[in-house]
Amino acid sequence: MTSFAETKPAAVAHGGKHHGDGDKAQYPMKADEFRAMVEKRIEKVKARVEKGMEEHKLPAAQRAVITKAVDDAAKQVRGAVDKAATDGTVTKEEAKQVRELAEQLRAKVRSELLGGKHAKAGKARSRKR
């Protein structure tokens, strides 16, 4: 008969970390790390928009309008990142403000380009942070 006292819980067996713990940002964060994280996210968004335009075979004129709107939004997000990173570190509250701005800009761009259609796509559940 085996003793249950000798077995380790699953979380302790692999270092005490839970699934997905490595992906969470730790605050306060160095400004350079935060900037790199935001740039990576902007690049992912741009790649996804480009892929969508390819899939829908949009004409060049419409692509230019969409690309300009995404670039303008990215510029505003970068400005918010610069403002948050002025002291060399970014707090959780500053990061939250940048995230909220990005979400507002996303909704604004979608509503302008799609005429209100799908403006709230992806916002079915609230994000807990």
C-alpha positions in Angstrom: 0.0 0.0 0.0 1.3 3.4 -0.9 1.2 6.5 1.3 -0.4 9.6 -0.1 1.9 11.8 2.1 4.9 10.9 -0.1 3.3 12.0 -3.4 3.8 15.6 -4.5 0.9 17.7 -5.7 1.0 18.3 -9.5 2.0 22.0 -9.1 5.0 21.2 -6.9 6.1 18.4 -9.1 7.0 20.8 -11.9 8.4 23.7 -10.0 5.3 25.1 -8.3 4.2 27.1 -11.4 0.8 27.0 -12.8 0.0 26.8 -16.5 0.6 30.1 -18.2 2.5 31.7 -15.3 5.5 32.5 -17.6 3.4 34.7 -19.9 2.2 37.2 -17.3 4.0 40.5 -17.1 5.4 41.4 -13.7 5.1 45.0 -12.6 6.7 47.4 -12.1 8.5 46.6 -15.4 11.5 48.3 -17.0 10.5 50.7 -19.7 12.5 48.9 -22.4 10.9 45.6 -21.6 7.4 47.2 -21.7 8.2 48.9 -25.0 9.4 45.7 -26.5 6.2 43.8 -25.3 4.0 46.5 -26.8 5.9 46.5 -30.1 5.6 42.8 -30.4 1.8 43.1 -29.9 1.6 45.8 -32.5 3.5 43.7 -35.0 1.1 40.8 -34.3 -1.9 43.0 -35.0 -0.4 44.4 -38.2 0.3 40.9 -39.4 -3.2 39.8 -38.6 -4.7 42.8 -40.5 -2.4 42.1 -43.4 -3.5 38.4 -43.5 -7.1 39.4 -43.4 -6.6 41.9 -46.3 -4.9 39.1 -48.3 -7.7 36.6 -47.5 -10.4 39.1 -48.6 -8.4 40.3 -51.7 -8.9 43.9 -51.0 -8.0 46.5 -53.6 -4.9 48.6 -53.1 -6.8 51.8 -52.3 -8.8 50.1 -49.5 -5.6 48.5 -48.2 -4.0 51.9 -48.0 -6.9 53.3 -45.9 -6.8 50.4 -43.5 -3.0 50.4 -43.2 -3.1 54.1 -42.5 -5.7 53.7 -39.8 -3.8 50.9 -38.1 -0.5 52.9 -38.2 -2.2 56.0 -36.7 -3.6 53.9 -33.9 -0.2 52.3 -33.3 1.4 55.8 -33.2 -1.0 56.8 -30.5 -0.3 53.7 -28.5 3.4 54.3 -28.8 2.9 57.8 -27.5 1.1 56.4 -24.5 3.9 54.0 -23.9 6.5 56.8 -24.1 4.4 58.8 -21.6 4.2 55.8 -19.2 7.9 55.0 -19.6 9.2 58.5 -18.8 10.6 57.6 -15.4 12.3 54.4 -16.6 9.7 52.0 -15.2 6.1 51.2 -16.0 3.6 50.4 -13.2 0.6 48.1 -13.5 -1.7 51.2 -13.5 0.3 52.8 -16.3 0.2 49.6 -18.3 -3.6 49.4 -17.7 -4.0 52.9 -19.1 -2.0 51.9 -22.3 -4.1 48.7 -22.7 -7.4 50.6 -22.3 -6.3 53.2 -24.9 -5.3 50.4 -27.3 -8.7 48.7 -26.8 -10.5 52.1 -27.4 -8.5 52.7 -30.5 -9.2 49.2 -31.8 -13.0 49.7 -31.4 -12.7 53.2 -33.0 -10.8 51.9 -36.0 -13.2 48.9 -36.5 -16.2 51.2 -36.3 -14.8 53.7 -38.8 -13.7 51.1 -41.3 -16.6 48.7 -41.0 -19.3 51.4 -40.4 -20.1 50.1 -36.9 -20.4 46.5 -38.0 -18.2 44.2 -35.8 -17.0 47.2 -33.7 -17.2 45.2 -30.5 -15.9 41.9 -31.9 -13.7 40.1 -29.4 -15.2 41.9 -26.4 -17.8 39.2 -25.3 -16.1 38.7 -21.9 -14.4 41.2 -19.7 -10.7 40.7 -19.1 -9.6 40.4 -15.4 -6.1 41.8 -14.7 
